[in-house]
Amino acid sequence: MRTGPPTDDEADYELPIWAGEIPLHFTAAAPVNDPRLQLGIEPPSYAWNYTTKREN
């Protein structure tokens, strides 16, 4: 996995073949309880508020 545009050989740009990138995004969804979790135990706030963004 890497970032940025393709790094094809110059000769490849003469070919009628698509080149590009497919951006992927990671998104957190709602927490899912373990099926064996005791009833009444709720996910903590950090699980509900999970984010992939990091503060510098």
C-alpha positions, 0 to 999 in steps of 0.5 A: 500500500502506498500513496500518490499517483502511479509510477509507470514507465514512460512507454506505458503511458502510450498504452490504451490502459487505465492507470490511476488510484482507488482511494480507500477510507477507513471509517469507524462504525458503532461498537458491537458487543461481544455475544457473551457479554453480560446483559446491561453492560454498555460500551464505554464513551471511548468506544462510541467516540472512537476516531481515526484522527490523531492530534499532533 
